[in-house]
Amino acid sequence: MNPFKTIIYTEALLIVMLMLPFNVLRAQQEPQFAHNMFNNIYYNPGFVGSVGGICATGLVRQQWAGFKDDLGNSVAPNTYSISVHSPVNILHGGVGLNIYSDNLGFTNEIGVKLMYAYRVDIGMGNLGIGLQLDFMNSTIDFATLRENAIDQDDILLQGGDESDMVLDFGFGVQYFVPEKFYVGLSSTRILESQSEKLYYTYKRHYFLTGGYEFAFPNNPSFVIKPSIVVKSDMVETQFDAAALLEYNNKVWGGVSYSAVKNVDPFSVLLGLKIKDIRVGYAYTIPTSKIGSTGGHEVMIGYCFKIDLDKGRRSYKNTRFL
């Protein structure tokens, strides 16, 4: 197929993605983020090595701030994530690492993702084909859970902290045209690993991600960046859509909408870039009856630019980390 036709077809698909409605049933196992557009490698190893440097991104999110159980214990979800990735010419692609901790009530999951993506120039853009190895350790505080249970003699709730580690895999592909658009398709927890010790099964998830950059024709210093993340485990589907207005690649502001049951849907995002450092903040507006004061998320990103083979036409865009 003509590479220019490929670009046109891909852009058309992305526009349709940004407009499609999706049915939402309930929350899934993967954590929630407002800064998805800066955290793509969390969902898709195909994004690894897609920018011209060594890039690191850290995220701290507190959802439902102030939410407590009947005993006064804080059970608000807290998520921490730090990732780093870089192109490696000798490997014809890039490598990456993500470490995260996702705490929800009486459960906590700590994971490590090791990623590699093979990258190749296609048309005006670049294609990444990625694979990841997941190490996931889950812990359940049965003692505190038992205190909140109606049937405290339930045999499944006896004991204290119990933890178990499992191994799993992820796969993803990503295509992007620098300063134009990106689109990705991926799957995580492919093996659907089970923890018999915790009576827990990790569900396979699928992700469709996309983003677009539209510069104002009469004033290219202003750029609108819509983006979307669609998540599904083939039983339930949810999506997060956002739109940022960026000025001179230095400051931005925008809104996001999360179509997730029992989650406050609207967030306001603000951020700025100081040299090679990006700092962002998102506030989730409390609209549910859960009794929280909203949600807070802080993002810090840093890209250390490196010189790559001058013959390559990709790895030039650092707008999306």
Backbone torsions as a table, in degrees:
resi	resn	phi	psi	omega
1	MET	NA	143.5	176.7
2	ASN	-59.2	128.1	-176.4
3	PRO	-60.3	-31.5	179.6
4	PHE	-70.8	-34.0	174.7
5	LYS	-67.3	-36.2	177.4
6	THR	-58.6	-42.8	179.3
7	ILE	-61.9	-45.2	-178.7
8	ILE	-62.3	-45.0	-179.4
9	TYR	-64.2	-40.4	179.9
10	THR	-65.4	-41.6	177.9
11	GLU	-63.1	-40.3	179.3
12	ALA	-63.1	-42.0	178.2
13	LEU	-61.4	-41.7	-179.1
14	LEU	-63.6	-42.3	179.1
15	ILE	-61.4	-41.0	178.1
16	VAL	-64.2	-41.2	178.1
17	MET	-56.1	-42.4	-175.8
18	LEU	-71.2	-13.1	-176.4
19	MET	-109.1	-14.5	-174.3
20	LEU	-69.5	138.9	171.4
21	PRO	-85.3	148.3	179.0
22	PHE	-131.6	141.1	175.5
23	ASN	-77.0	139.5	-178.7
24	VAL	-121.1	129.7	-178.0
25	LEU	-108.1	-56.0	-179.6
26	ARG	-165.0	171.9	-177.1
27	ALA	-69.0	157.1	-179.0
28	GLN	-114.7	-170.6	-175.6
29	GLN	-78.9	-29.0	-177.4
30	GLU	-71.1	142.2	-178.5
31	PRO	-68.9	162.8	-177.1
32	GLN	-100.6	136.8	176.1
33	PHE	-134.4	147.2	172.4
34	ALA	-91.3	-28.3	-178.2
35	HIS	-93.6	47.6	-179.0
36	ASN	-59.5	-35.6	-176.6
37	MET	-65.9	-17.2	176.8
38	PHE	-105.4	6.0	-171.4
39	ASN	-135.5	36.7	-172.7
40	ASN	-65.3	-31.4	-176.4
41	ILE	-71.3	-14.1	175.2
42	TYR	-62.5	-35.8	-177.3
43	TYR	-95.6	-24.0	-168.8
44	ASN	-144.4	111.2	177.8
45	PRO	-67.1	-12.4	177.5
46	GLY	-67.4	-14.9	178.2
47	PHE	-81.2	-12.1	-175.5
48	VAL	-61.7	131.7	177.5
49	GLY	77.0	17.3	-174.1
50	SER	-88.5	-1.0	179.7
51	VAL	-123.1	162.8	-172.6
52	GLY	-84.3	53.9	178.6
53	GLY	172.7	-179.7	173.6
54	ILE	-86.7	114.5	-174.1
55	CYS	-116.0	134.1	176.2
56	ALA	-124.2	140.5	179.7
57	THR	-135.9	129.3	176.5
58	GLY	-117.8	139.1	-179.5
59	LEU	-133.6	136.2	173.1
60	VAL	-128.3	123.9	-177.6
61	ARG	-131.1	131.9	171.0
62	GLN	-120.3	116.2	179.4
63	GLN	-100.1	143.5	179.6
64	TRP	56.4	53.8	-179.9
65	ALA	-56.2	133.2	179.6
66	GLY	88.0	-1.9	-178.5
67	PHE	-78.0	128.6	-178.2
68	LYS	-133.6	160.2	176.7
69	ASP	-84.5	-175.4	-176.6
70	ASP	-65.7	-19.3	-179.2
71	LEU	-95.7	3.2	179.2
72	GLY	88.7	4.4	178.4
73	ASN	-79.4	138.3	177.2
74	SER	-73.8	122.0	-179.8
75	VAL	-122.1	17.2	178.1
76	ALA	-68.5	138.0	179.0
77	PRO	-63.1	135.2	175.8
78	ASN	-129.3	130.4	-177.4
79	THR	-130.2	134.8	177.1
80	TYR	-127.4	136.7	-179.5
81	SER	-146.7	136.4	173.3
82	ILE	-136.9	131.8	-177.4
83	SER	-136.6	152.6	176.8
84	VAL	-145.1	139.0	177.5
85	HIS	-151.2	160.2	-175.6
86	SER	-158.8	146.6	170.7
87	PRO	-71.0	145.2	176.5
88	VAL	-132.9	104.7	-173.2
89	ASN	-58.6	-40.0	-176.3
90	ILE	-64.3	-22.6	178.2
91	LEU	-97.6	3.8	179.8
92	HIS	57.2	36.7	-179.7
93	GLY	178.9	-133.8	-178.4
94	GLY	-149.7	165.0	177.2
95	VAL	-127.0	154.8	-178.7
96	GLY	-152.6	163.0	179.1
97	LEU	-141.8	135.6	174.5
98	ASN	-132.3	131.3	175.5
99	ILE	-123.2	130.6	-176.8
100	TYR	-142.1	158.8	174.0
101	SER	-137.2	126.0	-177.6
102	ASP	-124.9	110.2	-177.2
103	ASN	-109.4	125.7	179.4
104	LEU	-135.9	105.5	178.3
105	GLY	62.7	-113.1	-175.8
106	PHE	-100.2	10.0	-179.3
107	THR	-121.8	151.4	176.9
108	ASN	-145.1	133.6	177.4
109	GLU	-121.6	126.7	175.4
110	ILE	-115.3	128.6	-176.1
111	GLY	-133.9	153.0	174.5
112	VAL	-128.5	127.8	179.0
113	LYS	-116.9	124.4	174.2
114	LEU	-105.4	125.5	-169.7
115	MET	-127.9	147.4	172.1
116	TYR	-140.2	139.3	176.5
117	ALA	-132.3	130.5	171.4
118	TYR	-86.3	131.4	-175.0
119	ARG	-122.5	141.5	-179.8
120	VAL	-146.5	140.6	177.7
121	ASP	-74.3	131.5	175.8
122	ILE	-136.6	121.0	-179.8
123	GLY	60.7	-130.7	179.9
124	MET	-88.1	-2.9	-175.2
125	GLY	-127.1	-156.1	-174.7
126	ASN	-141.6	137.6	-179.3
127	LEU	-108.5	132.6	175.9
128	GLY	-117.0	133.0	177.3
129	ILE	-119.7	112.0	-169.2
130	GLY	-118.0	152.8	176.4
131	LEU	-133.5	142.3	178.9
132	GLN	-134.8	148.5	175.9
133	LEU	-111.2	125.8	-175.1
134	ASP	-109.5	132.0	168.5
135	PHE	-115.5	117.6	-175.5
136	MET	-124.0	126.3	178.0
137	ASN	-117.9	117.7	-178.9
138	SER	-109.6	142.5	179.4
139	THR	-129.7	137.0	175.9
140	ILE	-123.0	128.9	177.7
141	ASP	-89.7	88.7	-176.6
142	PHE	-68.0	-29.6	-178.7
143	ALA	-63.9	-49.7	178.9
144	THR	-68.8	-37.3	178.3
145	LEU	-61.8	-39.4	180.0
146	ARG	-64.5	-35.9	180.0
147	GLU	-63.0	-27.4	-178.8
148	ASN	-97.4	-2.8	-175.9
149	ALA	-83.9	151.1	175.5
150	ILE	-71.5	-44.5	178.1
151	ASP	-102.6	90.5	-176.7
152	GLN	-74.6	-8.0	178.1
153	ASP	-94.7	3.0	178.9
154	ASP	-57.0	127.6	-175.7
155	ILE	-62.7	-25.8	-179.5
156	LEU	-74.0	-14.2	-175.6
157	LEU	-104.3	5.9	-177.8
158	GLN	-80.7	148.8	178.4
159	GLY	106.2	-177.6	179.9
160	GLY	-106.9	-131.3	177.9
161	ASP	-74.2	128.8	175.7
162	GLU	-123.7	137.2	-179.3
163	SER	-137.7	159.8	180.0
164	ASP	-156.9	145.8	179.7
165	MET	-115.1	139.6	177.9
166	VAL	-131.2	164.1	179.6
167	LEU	-116.6	139.6	179.1
168	ASP	-151.2	-179.7	-176.5
169	PHE	-134.2	161.5	174.1
170	GLY	-140.7	158.2	-179.1
171	PHE	-146.4	145.4	179.2
172	GLY	-161.9	155.4	173.5
173	VAL	-126.6	148.6	-178.3
174	GLN	-146.8	139.3	176.1
175	TYR	-129.3	133.6	178.3
176	PHE	-144.8	149.1	172.9
177	VAL	-113.1	118.2	-175.4
178	PRO	-51.9	133.5	178.3
179	GLU	57.1	27.8	178.4
180	LYS	-133.0	-69.8	179.7
181	PHE	-162.1	166.1	171.2
182	TYR	-142.8	154.3	176.6
183	VAL	-148.5	139.7	-177.9
184	GLY	-143.7	152.1	177.6
185	LEU	-135.7	130.6	-175.0
186	SER	-151.9	168.1	175.6
187	SER	-141.9	137.3	177.6
188	THR	-120.5	161.9	179.4
189	ARG	54.3	45.6	-173.0
190	ILE	-60.6	-38.1	-176.6
191	LEU	-75.2	-13.7	-174.6
192	GLU	50.7	54.3	-177.2
193	SER	-59.2	150.2	-178.1
194	GLN	-119.1	144.6	172.6
195	SER	-115.0	100.8	178.9
196	GLU	-67.3	-27.7	-178.8
197	LYS	-66.8	-34.5	-178.1
198	LEU	-106.1	4.8	-178.6
199	TYR	55.4	48.2	-169.1
200	TYR	-136.7	139.1	176.8
201	THR	-124.6	129.7	176.7
202	TYR	-82.5	123.6	-177.0
203	LYS	-87.3	139.5	175.0
204	ARG	-67.7	136.1	-179.7
205	HIS	-121.9	150.7	176.8
206	TYR	-123.4	142.5	-177.2
207	PHE	-132.2	135.7	171.6
208	LEU	-121.6	117.5	-176.0
209	THR	-121.3	149.3	178.5
210	GLY	-160.8	151.3	177.1
211	GLY	-152.7	152.9	-176.5
212	TYR	-139.3	148.1	176.7
213	GLU	-119.9	124.0	179.1
214	PHE	-124.1	110.0	178.7
215	ALA	-87.4	138.6	178.0
216	PHE	-62.1	126.7	-176.9
217	PRO	-57.5	-40.0	-177.2
218	ASN	-89.5	-10.0	179.6
219	ASN	-151.9	80.7	-174.9
220	PRO	-65.7	-6.0	175.5
221	SER	-67.1	-23.3	177.3
222	PHE	-98.2	127.6	-178.4
223	VAL	-130.3	130.2	174.4
224	ILE	-97.5	131.9	-176.8
225	LYS	-127.1	91.0	171.9
226	PRO	-79.3	148.8	178.1
227	SER	-151.1	160.6	-178.5
228	ILE	-151.5	146.5	171.8
229	VAL	-129.5	118.7	176.6
230	VAL	-105.9	127.8	-176.4
231	LYS	-121.6	139.9	178.9
232	SER	-154.2	145.6	169.4
233	ASP	-113.6	21.5	179.3
234	MET	69.8	4.3	171.8
235	VAL	-114.2	-40.2	179.3
236	GLU	-135.6	150.8	-178.4
237	THR	-133.0	140.1	178.3
238	GLN	-143.3	164.2	178.9
239	PHE	-147.7	154.8	175.0
240	ASP	-123.7	122.9	178.9
241	ALA	-120.5	142.1	-178.0
242	ALA	-144.2	158.5	174.9
243	ALA	-142.6	124.5	179.0
244	LEU	-114.3	144.0	171.0
245	LEU	-111.0	116.6	-176.1
246	GLU	-111.5	140.6	178.4
247	TYR	-115.7	120.9	172.4
248	ASN	56.5	26.6	179.9
249	ASN	56.2	30.0	-177.7
250	LYS	-127.7	-37.4	179.0
251	VAL	-133.2	151.3	178.0
252	TRP	-150.8	160.8	176.1
253	GLY	-153.6	154.1	-179.2
254	GLY	-179.2	-170.3	-179.0
255	VAL	-134.9	156.7	174.7
256	SER	-136.4	154.3	179.4
257	TYR	-130.8	127.9	-180.0
258	SER	-113.3	114.7	178.0
259	ALA	-89.0	75.1	-177.6
260	VAL	-132.1	127.5	-178.7
261	LYS	-63.4	138.1	178.6
262	ASN	66.7	18.5	176.0
263	VAL	-122.0	133.2	176.6
264	ASP	-59.2	123.5	-167.1
265	PRO	-82.2	-27.5	-169.6
266	PHE	-102.8	133.0	176.9
267	SER	-131.6	148.6	175.0
268	VAL	-111.2	131.3	-176.8
269	LEU	-117.6	138.1	175.9
270	LEU	-135.8	148.1	179.2
271	GLY	-166.8	166.5	177.6
272	LEU	-150.6	158.2	178.7
273	LYS	-118.1	126.4	177.5
274	ILE	-117.7	105.5	-172.8
275	LYS	57.2	-116.4	-178.2
276	ASP	-101.1	13.2	-178.4
277	ILE	-109.0	131.4	175.6
278	ARG	-112.3	134.3	177.5
279	VAL	-127.1	128.2	-179.3
280	GLY	-133.6	151.2	177.1
281	TYR	-135.3	138.9	177.4
282	ALA	-129.3	133.1	176.1
283	TYR	-115.4	123.3	177.7
284	THR	-91.8	120.9	-175.0
285	ILE	-74.2	125.9	179.8
286	PRO	-72.8	118.1	178.6
287	THR	-125.4	-13.7	-178.9
288	SER	-86.3	174.6	-179.7
289	LYS	-95.1	16.6	-175.5
290	ILE	-72.8	-18.4	174.8
291	GLY	91.3	24.0	179.0
292	SER	-97.1	172.2	177.0
293	THR	-100.8	15.2	179.1
294	GLY	109.5	-170.2	-179.8
295	GLY	-128.3	153.6	-178.9
296	HIS	-130.5	140.2	177.2
297	GLU	-143.4	131.7	179.0
298	VAL	-118.7	133.8	179.2
299	MET	-123.4	133.3	173.8
300	ILE	-129.4	125.6	-179.8
301	GLY	-130.0	146.2	-179.4
302	TYR	-142.6	132.4	177.1
303	CYS	-121.6	123.8	175.1
304	PHE	-101.2	106.8	-174.2
305	LYS	-68.7	140.9	176.8
306	ILE	-130.3	152.3	179.5
307	ASP	-83.1	129.3	179.0
308	LEU	-112.9	175.7	178.6
309	ASP	-52.4	121.8	-177.4
310	LYS	-63.8	-18.2	-179.0
311	GLY	-76.7	-16.0	-179.1
312	ARG	-83.9	148.0	-177.8
313	ARG	-105.8	3.3	-176.0
314	SER	-111.7	-170.0	179.6
315	TYR	60.9	39.1	-178.2
316	LYS	-113.1	-11.9	-173.0
317	ASN	-103.4	122.9	177.9
318	THR	-113.8	19.7	179.0
319	ARG	-67.7	-42.8	179.9
320	PHE	-107.8	115.2	-176.5
321	LEU	-77.2	NA	NA
